[in-house]
Amino acid sequence: MSEHRVQIFVSSPSDVDHERALVKDIIEGLAQEYLPYFKLQAVLWEEEALSAAQSFQAGLLRPAECDIVLVMLWTRLGTPLADDPYGGMTGTEWEFVDAVEGSARQGSPEVLVYKKTTPRLVDITNAEATREALEDRGRLEAFFRTHFFNPDGSFRRAFRQFDSDRTLRELVEGQLRKLLNRRISAERGVLAAASDWRDSPFRAQGPYELGDEPVFVGRETETRELVSRLDALKGGGRGLVLITGPSGVGKSSLIRAGLLPRLARPFLFAGVSGCRWCLIDSAALGSDRDPLETLALSLMAPGVLGPYLAGFGLDTQGLARILEGEPQVAAEQVCAALAQGGATSGALGGADGRVQLALIIDSLDGLFSESALTAPATQRFA
């Protein structure tokens, strides 16, 4: 997938500063998750180097030049700008208008609008503050009547309402995910069309594989959930994720063409600079080979931990014996090899993050075959 940025312009008046910080946090979290696909960037005026020689809006990237514009409103639209060139609109109002006009003209940006519905307290003993609050409220209502409703009261444009931080987080994160996943699917389609792909995108006789990622679409939600569950297990201990479902629903494809391409990306998980994995095929587990020997053979592969385990004087048979007789020692050897592999690989290890190992068994059926259940080593392995 090509390297590019997706810029999200965040527009809001000062009465939703708290929500603005929350949205920034959401975008930064999504930026880590979607790093394998594109760089996600929040455009916020408070983080830009704005010159006193021009207005805030003139110094910022225009909303129409961004990919997504997110607007939050509560009780006010903000402070009016100069008549030239802003026509006396407030900053938030102008940013919204610029975004929707750009969308109508060029098909982007996507514009998301959120309105806070909780009451705002006003000190009625302060006549000036009360007057300003009422004027702000009137301007805001006029803005919504003009831009979001037709003269007959029907909806002209969509907006969402929220009454808590939790609701806002769910709305923003959910809608941004849908827009970003849509971009991923669209770009995959372009890449597949532009490539030398000659095979059918359908796999009637077997699962999708790692190289099928460009045409493996429609499982973004499941893949994201799988990555999220692995993220919760990324600590120093052991963890298990079990994927279950009827035969033929696509469990193997989800792992091979959905998960594995993501594990190949650095910093998919916070604090984890890279991931090594070994995939044990169910056919190997169902064969006459002992499962521990199969595990040892997988770990000794050159692209997994083979060179580092060999440096400890181990080969496949030696590792298999330790796995059976002294599993704790074997685990320590694997961890040491993993640490050495991370330290010697600039793309994976180093001070910026650790490397973790994913052991994938696809599927578990081979462990419970009649021949497997008669083997004591297999029972211990299971």
N, C-alpha and C positions, 0 to 999 in steps of 0.2 A: 504494500500500500504506500502511496506516495507521501513524502513528508510535507505537511503544510499546517498552517494554523487555522483554528476556528476561533474567531474573536466574538466575545459576548459583551455587548455594551450594556452597562447597568445605569439606568436613569431613574432618579427619584429626588423628591424635595427633602429638606432637612428633617421633617417630622418622622421619617422612617429610617433614620440613621442606624438604629439597631437592626432592622430587617436588612438593610444594605450590607452590614457586616456579616449577617447570617448567609446571605446569598453569595458573598465573596467566599465564605468557608465552603459552601456547597460546590462552587465552581472549582476551587482548589482540590477538593476531594475527587471530583470527576476527572480532573486533569490527570491525576495519577492513574486512574483506571483506564482512561482512553489514550494514554501515552503511546501504546503500540500503533495507534491509527493516526493521530494528529496531536499537535500541541494546542491545548485549550487555554485561552488567554482572556481574563476579565479586563475590560476597559473601564477604569474608574478614574474620575477626575482627580481624586485625592492622591493617586499614585503617579500622576503625570507631572513632568517638569514644565509647568505652565508659566509663561512670561507675563509680567505686569504690563507689557506693551499691547496686550490684546485681551479680549474677554475669555471666560472659561470655555465657552462653546467654540470660539475661534481657535483655541489652542489644542482642542481635543480632536481625535479622529472622529469624523462624522458618523452618526449612527447608520446612515445609508451605506457606508463603506464597510460595515461589519457584517458578520454572518447571522448573528442573533441579537436582538435588542430586547432587553427585559426591563419593563417599566413597573414601578411600585408607587401606589398612591394611597393616601389616607384622608387627611383633612385639608390639604392645600396643594396648589400646583407649583408654588415657589414664587420667586421674585421676578417681576416683568423685566425683560431685556429691552434694549434700544429699539426704536421703531425701524431703523435701518441697520441690518437687513432682516431683523427678526419680527417685524410687524407688531411689536409690543407684546409678543407672547412671552410666557415664562420659559426658563431653560428646559424644564421637563416637558412642557407642552411642545416647544419647538423640536426637541429631540424625538418625541413621538411622531410628530407630523413629518419630519425628515425621514424617519424610518418607514412609515407606511407609504409615503410617496415613492421612496426608493424601491420598496417591495412591489408596488404597482407598476413601476417603470422597468425594473430589471429582474424581478422575481425574487429578490432578496433585499433585506434580511427577513428572517422570520421574526415576528413581533409578538411577544408575550406580555400581557398586562395583568397585574394583580392589584386588587383593591382591598384594603384593610377595613373591617367592619366594626371593630371594637370602639366603644365611646371614647371621646377625648374630654378630659376635665378642663374647664375654663373658669377662672376666678371672676365671677360676675361683679365683684366689688371693684374690679379694674375695668372701667368703661372702655378705655382704649383697646385693651386686649380683647374684650368681648366683641367690640366692633370689628376688629381685624379678623377675628375667628369667623364671624358671620360672613364677612366679605370673601374670605378664603373659601368658605364652604359654598357660597354662591357661585364663585368662579369654577370650583371643582364640579359642581352639579351641571353647570352650563357646558363644561368640557365634555362630560359623559353624554349629555343630551345631543351635542353636536356630532361627536365622533362614533358613538356606540349605539345610538338608537335612531330609527327612522321617524318621520313626523307622526306616523300612526302608532308609535310606541313599540314596534317590533324591533328585534335586535338587528343592528347593522354590522357590528363587529363583535368578536368574542372577547370576554375578559373573565377572570376567575376571582373569587372573593375568599378571604381567609380571616380567621379570628384568633389565631394563635401561632406561635413559632412552629409548633409541630405541623399544623396544617400547611403553613407556607413552605416548610421544608419538603413535605410530601408532594405538594403541587409542583414546586420548582424542579426538584430532583426528577420527578416522574416525567414532566414535560420535556426537560432538557435531554433526558435519556432517550425518549422517543425521537426527538429531532436528531440527536447524534447517531443513534442506531440507523435512522433513515439515511443519513449521509454515508455511513459505512456500507450499507447494502447497495446504495446507488454507485458508490465508487468501485465496489467489488464487481458490479455489473459492467462498468466501463472497462475495468482492467481485464476481465474475462473476454470481453468483446474485442479488445485491442491486442490480446495475446495470441499465441499460436495454438490455443486450445482447440483440439480436434475431437476429443472424446465427448460422449454424451455426459451431461451433468448429473444424470441419474445413475444410481448404483444398485441395480436389482439383485446382483449376485453377491454382494459383499459391502462392507462399510466404506464410508469416505475415509481417505487417508490424509496425512499431513499436507501433501501437495495439492489436495483438492480444496484448500481454504478459499480460493477466489470464487468458487461456485457453491460453497457450503453456506447457504443463507437461510434465514427464517428461524434460527435457533439462538439468536443473540441473547434473549432473555434467560434461557436455560444455561447458556455458557457463562453469562454474568453471575448467575446464582451459584454456579459451580466455583467460579473464581472467588466469589465472596466467602463461600464456606471454607475454601482452602486458606484464604487470608486470615480467617479466624483461628487457623491452626498453625500459623507461621512461626510460632515461638520455638524455643529450644527443645521442647519435648516431642512426643510422638502424637500423631492424630490420624483419624480414619474418616474418610468420606466414602459412603456406599451409594452407588447409583443402582436403583432397582426399577424394574418395569417388565412388561411382557416382551417376549422375543419379537424382534423386528421393529421395535419402536424407535430405534436409532441411538441406543446407548453407546455403542462402539464408535459411531460416527461423531457423537457429541464429544467424546474423549479425543479422538484422533484428529479430527478436522476443526473442532471447536476449541478444546482446551490446549492441546499441544502447541499450536501456533502462538498462543499467548504466553505459555511458559518459556518460549524461546526469546521473549522480549525482556530486556533488562528493566529492573525496578517495576515489575508488574505489581509487586507487593511493597508496601512501605518498609524500608530498611533491608530489603532483600535485593541485592544487586543482580542476582541471576539464579536460575534453577537448572539443575541437571535432573534428568529423569531416565528411568528404564521401564520399558513397556514389555510386560510378559504376556505373550499371546496365549489364549486359552488352549489352542491346539498343542502347544508345548507342554502345558500342564496335564493334558489328557494323554500324553504319550507315555512310553515306558520309562522316560527319564525321571529321576527323582526330583520333586519340586525344589528342594534346596539346591540341587545341582543346577537347575534351571535359573534360580535366583542368582547363584554365584556367576553363572555364565553371563547373565545380563549385566551384573555389576562390573564384570571384568571387561566389558566392551570398551574399545578405545574412546568412544565419545561420551562414556559415563565416567567410570573411575579406574578403568583398567591400568593406565600408566602409573597411577599413584599407588594402587594396591600392589602392583608388581614391584614398585620401589620398596615395599615392606617385605618382599620375599614371598608374596602370595601368588598362586596361580588358581585356576578355576577349581581344581580338586582340593587344594589346600583351603581355599575359602569355604567350600562346601563342607569340609570336615569341621571347621571351626563353627560354622553356622549351626551344625547339628550338635556338636559336643559342648561348645562354649559360646552360646549366642550372645552373651553380654560382651565378651571379648571381640566377637565379630562386629558387633554394633560399634564398639569403640574404634576398631580399625576402619570401618566405613566412615565414621565421623572424621577421623584424622585425615583420611584420603580426601574427603570432601573439602576440609579446611585447606589442605595443601593445594588442591585443584583451584580453589578460589584465590589463594594467595599468589599463585603463579599465572593466573589468567587475568590480564588487565581489563578484558571486556566484562568479566564477571565479578571478580573479587576486589580486594583492596580495602582501604579504610572507609570507603563510602557505603559499604553494605556487605552482608554475609551472603553465602551461597547455600541453598537448601536442596534437598533431594526428594523427588517424588517417585515413589514406587507404585506403578500402575499395573494391575492385574485385570486383563480383559479376556474372558470373563472369569468368574469364580466357578463356573460349571465344572471345569476340569479338576478342581480340588475335591469334588464330591462324587467322582466317578467310582465305579466298583473297584477298579484297580488301585485308585489313589487311596481309598479308605482302608485298604489292607496293608498299607505301608506305614510303619510307626513314625518314620521321619516326616511323612506327609501330615500325619495327625498333629505332630508338634508344630509344624509349619502353619497349618490351618488355625 
